[in-house]
Amino acid sequence: MIPKNLFTAFAVLFFLSAIIIPIQNLIVWGPDFAIDFYMSSEITAEKLSIGVIGLGLFMLFLGYKKKDSL
């Protein structure tokens, strides 16, 4: 039986939830405003989504590292 890896499952969940915000803003506001959201000095949802993608990458790395050690 293959053990289920919780880290990779959460990493996929984080990726999917973090990709929704930039795609939504591209559709609603267009590329010019979406780039402005990333370049502004304020903390925006787009900047948080980049952090969530980074956290997802870290969890994916931990998941594969833990999988190899089993």
C-alpha positions as CSV (number, residue, x, y, z in Angstrom):
1,M,0.0,0.0,0.0
2,I,1.3,3.4,-0.9
3,P,1.3,5.9,2.0
4,K,-0.6,9.1,1.4
5,N,1.6,12.2,1.4
6,L,-0.2,15.1,3.2
7,F,2.4,17.7,2.2
8,T,2.0,17.2,-1.6
9,A,-1.8,17.2,-1.2
10,F,-1.7,20.5,0.7
11,A,0.8,21.9,-1.9
12,V,-1.6,21.2,-4.7
13,L,-4.4,22.8,-2.7
14,F,-2.2,25.9,-2.1
15,F,-1.3,26.2,-5.8
16,L,-4.9,26.0,-6.9
17,S,-6.1,28.6,-4.4
18,A,-3.2,30.9,-5.1
19,I,-3.7,30.9,-8.9
20,I,-7.3,31.9,-8.7
21,I,-6.6,35.5,-7.6
22,P,-4.2,36.5,-10.4
23,I,-6.4,34.9,-13.1
24,Q,-9.5,36.6,-11.7
25,N,-7.8,40.0,-11.7
26,L,-6.6,39.5,-15.3
27,I,-10.1,38.7,-16.4
28,V,-11.8,41.5,-14.4
29,W,-9.3,44.3,-14.5
30,G,-7.0,43.5,-17.4
31,P,-3.2,43.1,-17.6
32,D,-2.4,46.8,-16.9
33,F,-4.2,47.0,-13.6
34,A,-3.0,43.5,-12.6
35,I,0.6,44.5,-13.1
36,D,-0.1,47.7,-11.0
37,F,-1.4,45.5,-8.2
38,Y,1.9,43.6,-8.2
39,M,4.1,46.8,-8.4
40,S,2.2,48.9,-5.8
41,S,3.8,49.5,-2.4
42,E,0.7,48.2,-0.6
43,I,0.2,44.6,0.5
44,T,-2.3,43.2,-2.0
45,A,-3.9,39.8,-2.5
46,E,-1.7,39.3,-5.6
47,K,1.4,39.6,-3.4
48,L,0.0,37.2,-0.9
49,S,-0.8,34.8,-3.7
50,I,2.9,34.8,-4.6
51,G,3.7,34.0,-1.0
52,V,1.2,31.1,-1.0
53,I,2.7,29.7,-4.2
54,G,6.1,29.9,-2.5
55,L,4.7,28.1,0.5
56,G,3.2,25.5,-1.8
57,L,6.6,24.9,-3.5
58,F,8.2,24.5,-0.1
59,M,5.5,22.0,1.0
60,L,5.9,20.1,-2.3
61,F,9.7,19.9,-1.7
62,L,9.1,18.6,1.8
63,G,6.6,16.1,0.5
64,Y,8.9,14.6,-2.0
65,K,11.8,14.7,0.5
66,K,9.7,12.9,3.1
67,K,8.5,10.4,0.4
68,D,12.1,9.5,-0.5
69,S,13.1,9.0,3.1
70,L,10.4,6.3,3.7
